[in-house]
Amino acid sequence: MAAFLANLSALFLALAFGAAVFGVLARLLGARRVWPFFASALLLLLFALLFRLE
């Protein structure tokens, strides 16, 4: 559990990157509403920055 909590910011960064890539791919495939993916990527990025600043 300690290793999981030590790498929590890296987990949030990876999830943010995945959400952004998924949003771009969804938009390229023709989806019209992709803003939830980019909003979740921004939220996860903010969480990563928050947990990195101890």
GROMACS elastic network, one bead per residue, 0.5 to 0.9 nm:
[ bonds ]
;  ai    aj funct       b0    kb
    1     4     6  0.50771   500
    1     5     6  0.63087   500
    1     6     6  0.85768   500
    2     5     6  0.51879   500
    2     6     6  0.60387   500
    2     7     6  0.87255   500
    3     7     6  0.63474   500
    3     8     6  0.86610   500
    4     7     6  0.54046   500
    4     8     6  0.61840   500
    4    11     6  0.88255   500
    5     8     6  0.50917   500
    5     9     6  0.84361   500
    6     9     6  0.78317   500
    6    10     6  0.88440   500
    7    10     6  0.53321   500
    7    11     6  0.64023   500
    7    12     6  0.88960   500
    8    11     6  0.50402   500
    8    12     6  0.63191   500
    8    13     6  0.86868   500
    8    48     6  0.74906   500
    8    51     6  0.72306   500
    8    52     6  0.84408   500
    9    12     6  0.51039   500
    9    13     6  0.61936   500
    9    14     6  0.86445   500
    9    45     6  0.88140   500
    9    47     6  0.74275   500
    9    49     6  0.71503   500
    9    50     6  0.81973   500
    9    51     6  0.57100   500
    9    52     6  0.58507   500
   10    13     6  0.50344   500
   10    14     6  0.61551   500
   10    15     6  0.85939   500
   10    48     6  0.70707   500
   10    52     6  0.88551   500
   11    14     6  0.51634   500
   11    15     6  0.62006   500
   11    16     6  0.85861   500
   11    48     6  0.78976   500
   12    15     6  0.50807   500
   12    16     6  0.60528   500
   12    17     6  0.85849   500
   12    44     6  0.55041   500
   12    45     6  0.65573   500
   12    46     6  0.87333   500
   12    47     6  0.66788   500
   12    48     6  0.51599   500
   12    49     6  0.88879   500
   13    16     6  0.50564   500
   13    17     6  0.61760   500
   13    18     6  0.85827   500
   13    41     6  0.86903   500
   13    44     6  0.68231   500
   13    45     6  0.59332   500
   13    47     6  0.85011   500
   13    48     6  0.58638   500
   13    49     6  0.86970   500
   14    17     6  0.51590   500
   14    18     6  0.61763   500
   14    19     6  0.86457   500
   14    44     6  0.89319   500
   15    18     6  0.50236   500
   15    19     6  0.61082   500
   15    20     6  0.85985   500
   15    41     6  0.73056   500
   15    44     6  0.68834   500
   15    45     6  0.84624   500
   16    19     6  0.51432   500
   16    20     6  0.62065   500
   16    21     6  0.86301   500
   16    38     6  0.85605   500
   16    40     6  0.71562   500
   16    42     6  0.68885   500
   16    43     6  0.78314   500
   16    44     6  0.51964   500
   16    45     6  0.57240   500
   16    48     6  0.87159   500
   17    20     6  0.51770   500
   17    21     6  0.61637   500
   17    22     6  0.85021   500
   17    41     6  0.67792   500
   17    44     6  0.89109   500
   17    45     6  0.84531   500
   18    21     6  0.51313   500
   18    22     6  0.59718   500
   18    23     6  0.84740   500
   18    41     6  0.78397   500
   19    22     6  0.50293   500
   19    23     6  0.60798   500
   19    24     6  0.86711   500
   19    37     6  0.55113   500
   19    38     6  0.67338   500
   19    39     6  0.88962   500
   19    40     6  0.68573   500
   19    41     6  0.52860   500
   19    44     6  0.89071   500
   20    23     6  0.50410   500
   20    24     6  0.62817   500
   20    25     6  0.86507   500
   20    37     6  0.63267   500
   20    38     6  0.56223   500
   20    39     6  0.88545   500
   20    40     6  0.83077   500
   20    41     6  0.56529   500
   20    42     6  0.85205   500
   21    24     6  0.51188   500
   21    25     6  0.61345   500
   21    26     6  0.84920   500
   21    37     6  0.88175   500
   22    25     6  0.51041   500
   22    26     6  0.59886   500
   22    27     6  0.85250   500
   22    34     6  0.89672   500
   22    37     6  0.71626   500
   22    38     6  0.88961   500
   23    26     6  0.50925   500
   23    27     6  0.61569   500
   23    28     6  0.86059   500
   23    31     6  0.89906   500
   23    34     6  0.56141   500
   23    35     6  0.76250   500
   23    36     6  0.82095   500
   23    37     6  0.51930   500
   23    38     6  0.62947   500
   23    41     6  0.89832   500
   24    27     6  0.51353   500
   24    28     6  0.61838   500
   24    29     6  0.86521   500
   24    34     6  0.79455   500
   24    37     6  0.87614   500
   24    38     6  0.87020   500
   25    28     6  0.50202   500
   25    29     6  0.61811   500
   25    30     6  0.87467   500
   25    31     6  0.89169   500
   26    29     6  0.50968   500
   26    30     6  0.64466   500
   26    31     6  0.54654   500
   26    32     6  0.84139   500
   26    33     6  0.88605   500
   26    34     6  0.69033   500
   27    30     6  0.51641   500
   27    32     6  0.66799   500
   27    33     6  0.79687   500
   27    34     6  0.64314   500
   28    31     6  0.73808   500
   31    34     6  0.66541   500
   32    35     6  0.88484   500
   33    36     6  0.74219   500
   33    37     6  0.88869   500
   34    37     6  0.56348   500
   34    38     6  0.68741   500
   34    39     6  0.88921   500
   35    38     6  0.51307   500
   35    39     6  0.59572   500
   35    40     6  0.85026   500
   36    40     6  0.60143   500
   36    41     6  0.84432   500
   37    40     6  0.52034   500
   37    41     6  0.61434   500
   37    42     6  0.86638   500
   38    42     6  0.61596   500
   38    43     6  0.85621   500
   39    42     6  0.50979   500
   39    43     6  0.61659   500
   39    44     6  0.86035   500
   40    44     6  0.60207   500
   40    45     6  0.84119   500
   41    44     6  0.51456   500
   41    45     6  0.60701   500
   41    46     6  0.86027   500
   42    45     6  0.50169   500
   42    46     6  0.62022   500
   42    47     6  0.86491   500
   43    46     6  0.50984   500
   43    47     6  0.62653   500
   43    48     6  0.86873   500
   44    48     6  0.61701   500
   44    49     6  0.86638   500
   45    48     6  0.50126   500
   45    49     6  0.62896   500
   45    50     6  0.85535   500
   46    49     6  0.51011   500
   46    50     6  0.60517   500
   46    51     6  0.86327   500
   47    51     6  0.61104   500
   47    52     6  0.84464   500
   48    51     6  0.52956   500
   48    52     6  0.60598   500
   48    53     6  0.86792   500
   49    52     6  0.50969   500
   49    53     6  0.62966   500
   50    53     6  0.53875   500
   50    54     6  0.75452   500
   51    54     6  0.62098   500
